[in-house]
Amino acid sequence: MDTITILWADDEIRLLKPQIMFLEQKGYKVITVSNGHDAIEESQEHMGNIDVVFLDESMPGISGLDTLPKIKQILPNVPVVMITKNEEEGVMEQAIGSEISDYLIKPVNPIQILTSIRKLIDSSRLVREQTVIDYQQEFRKISMEINSGLNFQEWAEIYKKIIHWELKLDQSKTSSMSEFLANQKEQANSEFSKFVERNYLDWIASDDDAPVMSHDLLRSMVFPDVNSERPTFFLLLDNLRYDQWKMIEPIISEYYRVEEEDYFYSILPTTTQYSRNSIFAGLMPSEIQEYYPELWLNDNEKGGKNMHEEKLLNEHIRRVFRKPVKTGYQKITTKEKGKHLVDNIQNYLNNDFTAIVYNFIDFLSHARTEMEVLKELASDEKAYRSLTRSWFEHSSIWEALKLISEKDVQLFIATDHGSIRVKDPSKVVGDRETTTNLRYKVGRNLQYDKKAVLDVRNPVDAKLPTPNVSSTFIFAKNDTFFLYPNNYNYYNKFYNDTFQHGGISLEEVIIPVIKLRSRNL
């Protein structure tokens, strides 16, 4: 390891010889000065070599607080530790506001100094090493749980654990364990797909021992909290995975307090046409088609498949509440509509319940498939998460949420389905009526690899519409994606390693739903 160089400025530097000798014995190089002017001069002279600065707050001539911004201009990325006798709150706040990295009260002993240096300079290495040790201990335990015959609640917990470690390994830059985690996630998805295959039709047939699913979401987890005491907002961020939620949670938590973090299971297919319509209608797709035939279009019919969400929602509310509920609905699909939402968000505070659909993340995943520049920006799961966070932080929906956080509001954040990065192509043969989605197909006389799919030969069993008498639905498992034999190699190269949805995976099926309240009340 290269020698770490410390710049230490203190008007009583001669009294600090024991501490300095201790650091030098530990292998550190210490440059000492007795005033702020010399500290600034040494910073300029040794720019590029100084690793940490210790700065006395109460030096005569130019104080430590006055020296600090000048040093930060010269060494913007070097941590500065303020050392002072002054314990006044105002001095501490001023120092912290000036972006110091640590704060020590005199007299300081050698161990305090050493601890501060290691925390600032060597903390990344220590965190990486400890993260590896912790994950190695968890790895075997998670692998055993995956193969232990889990129920739907336990699968949700396993998924959260895997995401916890995925984010922790990313944060600590522990690349050495990434391959192990990727293999474990693949193993989990394989077993989860088998679990869904065994149980899905039973869940659809009966509510007993079944997870809350798309058509149950509002009735079970949102509507019970809707009342006239405070406005309730339901924000559906399309295609939001659990790991993406964890990336934007710290931003939202500045203005909202998370009261409950829960989950539900998306119905199949895990696509907007099916899952989101089901959420707002409170019905399964075949039931929507039966009760509201004018509001449903099958895959093979032309026209927008999510054009009637507001009407389905109003009908759902009418059936559940059986009394007037002042309701609002907004779908944001363009920059102009986003601006309109920000300008008018205060008006929605007069509603009992307002649903907002924000279409961006789904656009992002599809655009990443089509645009090479976005493939580079979101080259892997970590980058995809980072791009989601960056978008949200600068989005009109976040601007709108900040405005209403000043009032006593209740906020639910959820999504319709997630997505998975696909890697394993599987050939499907179908006629012209067969759908083009890469993770599910519906058509007649389909030919496919039965090991790669969950097939539903009688759509009625899954409460899905039947476009034709002999229609079959097939859903891709794990990270499989469907390709036709025509131009197979071209499309394999084009779609491999893209984010898709419609099939069965932890990422697509297990969906976050978050209950929040305004923090400043």
Protein Blocks (a to p, Z undefined) as FASTA:
>chain_A
ZZdddddddfklmmmmmmmmmmmmnopacdddfbfklmmmmmmmmgojambdcddfkbgh
iafklmmmmmmmmmmmbccddddfblcfklmmmmmmnopabdcdddddfklmmmmmmmmm
mmmmmmmmmmmmmmmmmmmmmmmmmmnopafklmmmmmmmmmmmmmmmmmnopaklmmmm
mmmmmmmmmmmmmmmmmmmmmmmmpmghpacdfklmmmmmmmmmgcfkbccdddddehia
fklmmmmmmmmmmmpccfbdcdddddddddfklmmmmmmnopafklmmmmmmmlpccfkl
gcdfklmlmmmmmmmmmmmnopacdddddddfbfklmmmmmmmmmmmmmpmbdcddddfk
lmmmmmmmmpmklmmmmmbfklmmmmmmmmmmmmmklmmmmmmmmpccddddddfbdcdd
dfbdcdddddfklcfbfkbccdehiacdfklpccdfblmlnopacfbfklccdddehjbd
cddfbhklmmmmmmgopacehiacfklmmccddddddfkZZ
